[in-house]
Amino acid sequence: MYKRKNILKIAIDSPAAAGAGTLARNISKNYNLFYLDTGKIYRYIAYLKLKFPKKFNNTFIKSKIRNLKIKDLSNKNLLSDEVGTEASIISKKKSIRKMIHSFQLNFAYNPPKKYNGSCLDGRDITYNIVPDANFKFYITANVKTRALRRYRELKKLKKKVTYKEVLKSIKKRDKSDQNRSISPLKKTKDSLLINTTNLNKRACFLKIKKIIDGKIKN
Ligand code: C5P
């Protein structure tokens, strides 16, 4: 695979609803990086499984991945809790992770020329997808805070859910993502821990920006 040289690569791992997506988007905008929320790829596959249960096999998934466009990942249907839960189930399959591996690598190492680099967030980015990233972060927050944030997001989308249901589903997803045998969510030794429980979006962004600027300018 062709790899662009001298690009800035940022890798982020985080449990669900820790604020990593917003942060990664803001960081990408600031440093002009190509941004990929890798959870959306798993959500997209989960959505296909729920929508086309009879067609759902490896050949079907492969053809969908081959033709996958970034805009397919902004489909609002991918945001539901049902799709998130299903994503956590299908993401345990080795064959599925293998199918989207090169899509993620190409995104990370070969972003379009107009970008200075790439920023990916997910569960296994810091040690599996972009192990040589210039910056690695593990973004987390207290589970109740994360559930409240996700609950508010879902309410904004007019989804019928209760806070209790969201909390239960996030706890279940944490357990499943952290304890699976393949590519589990973990904080690597070389990742910087950022706890967003008591930080607003701006404060999180400034904290990370300070770390990156401090290293880039030296
Ligand atoms: O980040 P998000 O909550 O949208 O991810 C949905 C699910 O996709 C996660 O709970 C996880 O099981 C899976 N995922 C993964 N590896 C990634 C990103 C997401 O297994 N790199």
Residues whose N, C-alpha, C, O or C-beta is under 5 A from the ligand:
A	BS01	C5P	A16 T38 G39 K40 Y42 G84 A87 S88 S91 D121 G122 R123 D124 R173 D177
